[in-house]
Amino acid sequence: MNILAIESSCDDTSAAIISNGKIQSNIVAGQLIHELYGGVVPELASRAHQQHIVRVVDKAIQVANITKKDLNAIAFTRGPGLLGSLLVGTSFAKAMALALGIPLIEVNHMQAHVLAHFIDEPRPAFPFLCLTVSGGHTQIVLIKDVDKMEILGETQDDAVGEAFDKTAKLLGLPYPGGPLVDKHAQLGNHLAYEFPLAEMPQYNFSFSGIKTSILYFLKKRVEENPNFVAENINDICASVQHTLVRMVLQKLRRAARDLKIREVAIAGGVSANSGLRKALFEMGEKEGWNVYIPDFQYCTDNAGMIAMAAHFKYQKGDFSSQEVSPLPRMEWG
């Protein structure tokens, strides 16, 4: 059973082949054009997807050592994501499936992040909690089975990944800024500066407040010392990262204790953050958790996770029609 998977929800064009549940290739093409603007420009992203998708799909098939005639289905990200970007992947998948006379499989991008944990061993046992953290989402999800997921809490405004990127922009770091904040944080004192922790009901999050707090903090310090950022960038990044990590892990710990669950995972682009990984393993050791984090290549947006999700849907005969269209705000249900 060979499935071609296509991911084009934001600014990475990716294609992967999964054969009988094993990833055979996972090709990703990034888009450097957005560095000029300090963030993803939707129109430019969709144009770049058009330029990359044929080459990326062809490479994925070659690396897997198969031909397009060996494909049994084509999967694609239906949402959530940028409409223009999703249109490119959806249209390509529909056209190729129609030409080959094989089924289509639509995949929810965020559910695929969760199912990335089933690509390699060890794999979490059901039920488990998954903290999904990315530039657009921050959620705590209860996973009862591969197709039974319940959101327990989520951000009420901005995502944690957006808070990292906004901090980087305020500090004058180039896009994508999140990884650079992490890099500087590893060299700084995380207790140098204190930022407020937002209190939200139950397992929900809010990151708009800390973004505003960082803005005014930097404005005040720079007025006092124009060289403040350059002289203290490592400590600033370390303090911000420490605060953001505390915010997400405190809620995750509360959910795990309330539900008495010891199988805990994280997924999404921010799960590549070294500070979050280290803090999660330390908390897991204290709480007696079994902690799971996907391989680095499956943390950020990639087609390998789309392929894994499609594998489970193929087994159940859960296919889509040619009338399917992208859903930028696709829900979990």
N, C-alpha and C positions, 0 to 999 in steps of 0.2 A: 504494500500500500504506500504509494508515493504521493505526497501532497506538496504543492508549491504554495508558499505563504508570502503575502506582500504586506508591508507596513509602510504607511505614508501619512501618519496622523499629524505630523508637525514639520520638522525640518530635516529629518533623516529618511532617505529612501533605502529600504531594506527588502531583501528577498531571501528566503530560506527553503530548503528541502528537508522534509522529515519522512523517513522510511520506517514503517512499522514501529513508530514511537521513538525513533532515534534520529537526532539532528545530524544531517549529512553535510550541510553547508549553511552558513549564515553570513551574508554579505551586506555591508552597510556603507552607503555613500553619504557623507556629510555635506553641509552647505556653508562654505566660508563667507559667502556674500553678506550674511547677517552681522558679521563682526563690524562692518562699516557703520551700522545703525544702532548698535548696542542692544539688539533684541531681534526676534524673528519678525520679518515683514511678510505677512501672509501671501501677497501677490507674488513676491519674489520666490517664496517657498514653493508655491504650486508650479511656477515656471521651471524651477530647478528639478522638481520631481519629474516633469515631462522629459527633461534632458537626460536624467539618470536611469529611469526605470527600465528601459529595454536592456541597457548594458548590465545593470545589476541583476535582473532576472536571468539573463543569459549566463552570467558568471556563476550564479547559484546552481543552475542546472549543470554546467560544466564541472564544477567542483564536486558535485554529488555523483558525477560519472554516470549520468542517465541522459535520456533525450526527452523532449517534450511529449513524445508518444508514450512514454512510460508513466506519465502522470495520471493519477486517479481522481484528483480533485484540485481545485484552486481556492485558497483561503485569502481573505483580505480583511483589513481593519475597516469596519463600518463606522466606528466612532468610539468615544468622543475624540474631537480634534478640530483642526482648521478645515472649514468646508472645502476650500480650493485644493488643499493637499489631499484630503480624503477622496475628492472627486477623481483625481488622477489614478490613485490605486484601485478604487472601485471600478472605474471605467475599464482600466487595463485588465483587471481580473475577469470582469464580465465578458469582455470581448474574447479573451483567450479561452475561457471555459466554453463559450459558445462555439468557437472555431474548432475546438478539440472534442466537443460533445461530451464534456465531463461536468460533474456537479460543482456548484459554488458553495462556499462556506463563509458566512459572515462571522466576525469575531469582535467582541467588545475589548477595546484596548486595555482597560484597567483590569478586567478579569484575566486577560492574558498575562499581565504583570504578576498576578497571583500564581497562575499556573506555570510560570517559569520555574517554580520550585520543583516541578516534576520532570525537568529535562535531565538532570543528573542526580546521582545519589550523594548524600542521604536525602530522603524525601520526608516531609512532615506527615504525621499520622493524623487522621480526622478524629475529632474536630481540632482545628488549630486557628489561632489568631494571626492575621496578617496586617501589618502596618504598611499601607501603600503611600509612598511619599514621592512627589514629582513636582515639576514646575507648575502644573495645573491642578493637582489633587493632593489632598492629605486625608486619609481615611483609616479607620480601624474596622476590619472586616472579619466576621466569623465565617470560617469555611467548614461546612459540614460534609461536603462532597465536591467533586469537580464541577458540578452544575447546581450546587446549593450554597449560595453565598448571601450573607446578610450584612449590610452596613450598620455598624453599631454607633459610629460617630464619624463626623467629617468636619472640615473647615467651614465656617460660616461666612468667610470672606476670601482672603487670599490663601494661597498654598505655601507650604514651607519652602519649596524650591524657589518660588517667586521672592520670598524674603531673602534668601541667599543671593539671588541675582540682583535684587534691588540694593542690597548692601554693597555688593561689588561695584555697582554703577556709582553709588555715592562716594565710594573710595577711589573712583577713577580707574578701576580695573577693566580690561577689555572683556567683551562677550565671547563665549559664555563664562560668566563670572563665578558661578557656584564652585567649580573645581579649584579656582584660584583662591577663593576665600579659605577653602579647606587646606590648600598648600601653605598659605601664610599662617593659618591657625596652628599648624603643627610646630611652628617655630615660636609661638607666643605664649603668654601667660593668660590662661582662661579666666583667672580671677582678677584681672587688672581693672576691668570696668563692669559695672552691674547694670543690667537692663531688666525692666519689669516683665513678669510672667503673667500672661492673660489668663483669667479664670473664666471658664465656660462651663455650662451645665453638662453633666454626664460625661460622655466621651468625645464631645465636640471640641473644635479648635478655633482659634482666631489669631491671625498674624498681622492684621492691619495696624494694630496698636504698637507692636514692637518695631515695625517699619517706620512709623512716625517718630517713635522714641529715638531711634538711631539717627534719623534725619536731624532732629533738634539737638541731639548730643554732639554730632559732628559740627553743626553750624556754630554752636556755642564755643566749642574747643578751638575751631579754626579762627574764630574772631579773636580769641586770646593768643593764639599762636598759629600763624599761617602755615607753618611746617608740621603741624600736629599729626596729620595723616601720614605723611612720609616718615616721620620719626617713630610712629607707634603702630604702624599698619599690622604688624604681626599680633600684637596684644589686642587690637580692636577686633580682628578677625577671630581670634581665639575666644574672646569674650562673647561675641555675637553667636558663634557656632555653639558654644557651651550652652547658652540660653535657649537657642532653638532646639537643640537636642534634648535638653531637660523638658521642654514643653511637650514634645511628642512622646517621649518615653514615660513620663509621669502618667499620661492618659492610658498608654498601652499597659503599664503595670496595674493600674486600677482595674482595667477590663479583665486582665488575666486573673487577678485576685478574685474579682467578683464572680467570674464564671468558673473559677477553679480549673483553668486550662494551663498546661505546662508546655504545650507545643506552640512556639511563637516564631513568626517569620517577618521579614521586611522585604519590600519590593518597590520598584520604581527607580527613577534616575537618582534620587537623593540617597538611595540605599548604597550607592557607591562612595558616599562620604565617609572618610576614615574615622572622623570623630563619632559619628553615629554608630558605625560598626563596633568600635572599641567600647563605647558606652553600653551598647546593647548586650555584648558578650559579658561585660562586667555585671550588669543588672541580671542577666540570665543566670550567672553563677550564683549570685546571692539569692535569687528567687527559686532556683532549682528548675529552670526552664531548659528545654531542648531548643536551641536557636538555629534558625536556617536563613541563609542569605544566598541568592543565586550567584553563579559565576559572574564575574564583572561584566562580561560581554552580554549577559542577559539582564542586566540591571537597567541600563539605558534603553531607549526605544530601539527595538530590533525585531526582525521577522521570525527569529527562532521561537520567541514566546508565542507569537501568533500561530506558528506551526503546531506548537504543543497543544494549544487550546483547540485548534482545528482537528487534531488527532482524536481527541475525546468526542468531538461533535460528529466526526465521520463514523466512529464506532456506533453511535446511536442513530445514524441516518438523519442527522439534523442539518438539512441543506436549505439553501436560499433559492429564490426564483430570479429570473432575469429582470424582474421589475424592481429589485432592491435598489435603494438609493442611500447615500451617506446620511448619518445622523450626528452632526457636530456635538449635540448635547445628549448623546445616547445614554440611557439609563441602564442600571444593572439588571433589571427584570427582563 
